[in-house]
Amino acid sequence: MRVLLVNGSPHAKGCTYTALEEVAGTLNSEGIETEMFHIGTEPLSGCTACGSCRETGRCKFSDRVNEFLDAAENADGFVFGSPVHFAAAGGAITSFMDRAFYAGRRSTSALFRLKPAAAVASARRAGTTATLDQLNKYFAISEMPVISSRYWNMVHGSKPEDVRKDMEGLQVMRVLGRNMAWFLKCKQAGIKTGVPFPVREEPVATNFIRS
């Protein structure tokens, strides 16, 4: 089993990475393989609503989004980490997830459905709960079980050294890792004993316009 951890910070080894690293270490101790995926610092366009991903399951822009979608094919679970920018998720991770989830939900290989996911937020002081609320919505619309911890999945600090002193935050990351591992093992056990996946209905899209 393998969990893909997405570092949505422009800093490859900053505070967000430090939090994700704590989750990854716990997953590894539980026998779960991990891969860290950094979205990088190259500009990421937002979704242009062109609709081409409906045909291909991939975005028309060839960048880190499609690289992630390729890696997601073999992932059993996901953890997405974001720094807090102006009391919300960073602009880069927002553009990244808008495009990745819009394309991934249209993939014929069911990239995200029924795969567990968690969000992690990193901030100096505030804006973490708003960021978590924003990120969790991607999972809920994609039929992904959301993995929680004993507190909201957040760490605090201006630099990695600060995060390493956030004892409660690091504990929250470890509990998150163990909960993710437990869910993955339960899912695997269910598959082995023949528990079927829920029947998938074709999507029905309506609006609220009334004549």
VENVEN-V919432 format. One record per pair of residues at least 12 apart in sequence whose C-alpha atoms are under 8 Angstrom apart, sorted by the first residue. I is the first residue (numbers start at 1). J is the second residue. If there is no record, write none. Layout:
I&J / I&J
This chain:
1&32 / 1&33 / 1&75 / 1&76 / 1&184 / 2&32 / 2&33 / 2&34 / 2&35 / 2&74 / 2&75 / 2&76 / 2&77 / 3&32 / 3&33 / 3&34 / 3&35 / 3&75 / 3&76 / 3&77 / 3&78 / 3&79 / 4&34 / 4&35 / 4&36 / 4&37 / 4&72 / 4&75 / 4&76 / 4&77 / 4&78 / 4&79 / 5&20 / 5&24 / 5&34 / 5&35 / 5&36 / 5&37 / 5&78 / 5&79 / 5&80 / 5&81 / 6&36 / 6&37 / 6&38 / 6&39 / 6&78 / 6&79 / 6&80 / 6&81 / 7&20 / 7&36 / 7&37 / 7&38 / 7&39 / 7&80 / 7&81 / 7&82 / 8&38 / 8&39 / 8&40 / 8&80 / 8&81 / 8&82 / 8&83 / 8&90 / 8&92 / 8&93 / 9&38 / 9&39 / 9&40 / 9&81 / 9&82 / 9&83 / 9&90 / 9&92 / 9&93 / 10&39 / 10&40 / 10&41 / 11&40 / 12&38 / 12&40 / 13&160 / 14&159 / 14&160 / 15&83 / 15&122 / 15&157 / 15&158 / 15&159 / 15&160 / 15&163 / 16&81 / 16&82 / 16&83 / 16&120 / 16&121 / 16&122 / 17&81 / 18&160 / 18&163 / 18&164 / 19&120 / 19&122 / 19&155 / 19&163 / 19&170 / 19&173 / 20&79 / 20&81 / 20&120 / 20&173 / 22&170 / 22&173 / 22&174 / 23&173 / 23&174 / 23&176 / 23&177 / 24&177 / 26&174 / 26&177 / 26&178 / 27&177 / 27&178 / 27&180 / 27&181 / 30&178 / 30&181 / 32&181 / 37&68 / 39&64 / 39&65 / 39&93 / 39&96 / 40&64 / 43&92 / 44&63 / 44&92 / 44&95 / 44&96 / 45&95 / 45&96 / 46&95 / 46&96 / 46&98 / 46&99 / 47&95 / 47&98 / 47&99 / 53&102 / 53&103 / 53&106 / 54&103 / 54&106 / 54&107 / 56&107 / 57&103 / 57&104 / 57&105 / 57&106 / 57&107 / 57&108 / 58&103 / 58&104 / 58&107 / 59&99 / 59&100 / 59&103 / 65&96 / 65&99 / 65&100 / 66&100 / 68&100 / 69&100 / 69&104 / 69&111 / 72&111 / 73&109 / 73&111 / 76&115 / 76&116 / 76&184 / 77&115 / 77&116 / 77&117 / 77&180 / 77&184 / 78&115 / 78&116 / 78&117 / 78&118 / 79&117 / 79&118 / 79&119 / 79&120 / 80&117 / 80&118 / 80&119 / 80&120 / 80&135 / 81&119 / 81&120 / 81&121 / 81&122 / 82&119 / 82&120 / 82&121 / 82&122 / 82&131 / 83&121 / 83&122 / 83&123 / 84&121 / 84&122 / 84&123 / 84&126 / 84&127 / 84&128 / 84&131 / 85&127 / 86&127 / 87&126 / 87&127 / 87&128 / 87&130 / 87&131 / 88&127 / 88&128 / 88&130 / 88&131 / 88&134 / 89&121 / 89&131 / 89&132 / 89&134 / 89&135 / 97&138 / 101&138 / 101&142 / 105&142 / 112&142 / 112&143 / 112&144 / 113&142 / 113&143 / 113&144 / 114&143 / 114&144 / 114&145 / 115&143 / 115&144 / 115&145 / 116&144 / 116&145 / 116&146 / 116&147 / 116&180 / 116&183 / 116&184 / 117&139 / 117&144 / 117&145 / 117&146 / 117&147 / 118&136 / 118&146 / 118&147 / 118&148 / 119&132 / 119&135 / 119&136 / 119&153 / 120&132 / 120&153 / 120&154 / 121&153 / 121&154 / 121&155 / 122&154 / 122&155 / 122&156 / 122&157 / 123&154 / 123&155 / 123&156 / 123&157 / 123&158 / 124&156 / 124&157 / 124&158 / 125&156 / 125&157 / 128&154 / 129&152 / 132&153 / 147&176 / 147&179 / 147&180 / 148&176 / 148&179 / 149&172 / 149&173 / 149&175 / 149&176 / 149&179 / 150&172 / 150&175 / 150&176 / 151&172 / 152&172 / 153&169 / 153&172 / 153&173 / 153&176 / 154&169 / 154&172 / 154&173 / 155&169 / 155&170 / 156&169
